[in-house]
Amino acid sequence: MPTDTKMAKFLQSYGYDLILGAIAAIYVVMSPYTKVEESFNVQSMHDILYHRHRLDSYDHLEFPGVVPRTFIARLVLGCIILSTLRFFRIQKKFGPQVESFFVLLTSLQFHFLFYCTRPLPNILALGLVNLAYGNWLKGNFYSALSFLIFSSVIFRCDVMLLLGPIGLEFLLTRSISFWKALKYCVGTAVVAVGLTISVDSIMWKKFVWPEFEVFWFNSILNRSSDWGTHSIHWYFTSALPRSLLVAYPLSLLGTVFDRRVPFLILPVLSFVILYSKLPHKELRFIISSVPMLNLSAAVAASRIYNNRKKTIWKLVNMVMLALFVISAGCTIVTFMASYNNYPSGYALKRLHQISHPANVVGEEWVHIDTFGAMNGISRFCEEAFPWSEHPSVDGYKCLFSEEGFDRLELRRGFPPIVLVKRAKVYVHRNRKKEDHLHKKWPGC
């Protein structure tokens, strides 16, 4: 086979994967630091890579009061983005044009691909959920249920809220047999529970099923509300519009344009509605709904594009193209805000650059306060030696500050939207200690 033919075939098979993977790679390279939600898995990855089998050196108690998260999740992180992207192969069921619009819509959304680079339990679960979606589209209903159960037991217990509506639809449409499904589900659950308990009990040095503790803490005790609450409609009026952008209205149209789509969307919307009853809400909790909503939106976009030469449809197509441009602009602004949202990581990096080991006489230490630990700093930030959100601390001299994202501001002129930053992290030196660096610090 000629080389150019092989290349064409390769791009046809993996081109869209490369596009989405490249965008995700840009996000992780430009914003390599992590927030507090990701830090649990990041610190555990650090321990696995650096301490390996020496479990006594693992930092299990770094975040006291937080329910334990499964260590299995950290071992499969490298497969998550690939398993996520494999779902996007929808050409056989809906055609190449729908697949193209699906990739375009996903590319224009900041949150989904950005979250794919964050080691969150929700994203670890998302990989298996997408595999379940893929098997659903291919008619492998029992495999789809198995992936959802495995994801619920090991990675994120709230996937059960998605498993329930999907399983119920399978039964009502007679896509599965109840007893055969029960056999598959029970078998998968037993294997998954045995796997997570055996591995995590060794890692945590106590008998534990992490996701059961998460379920008990969040749902039974309703302790998740300690971290803030939102109104019952927040997912539909804030989270989904911000994450889907132009795909939000298009996803509603998709249910009208193609009679196959409502059967795919109804269980996903039921999942979001069920989750809305939990007072504590975050976008990442319902991130699994985004791929199916994007599929519905891609179906609508394809129909609008195909009818663009007709009078009324021409106007609709122009509005859709305008919304594409607006979505791209929103994604750029959101990415810039996120880029400036890790001031602690940048501050520690700057301190390392200033205090190169060759310039240091003796040992230097730094105190990292709560804000610093929550906004960009992890054990991976350590370099040659270990290194506050308060502008002044008694007995300390402020050496320099690091700015971070504060808010968006509308202004007259160009650009109409401005990212406003302010000092968020301050680096201090103990006045009683000698400054071994002998630097002229800019101050605060």
Disulfide bonds with the S-S distance in Angstrom:
Cys398-Cys444 1.60
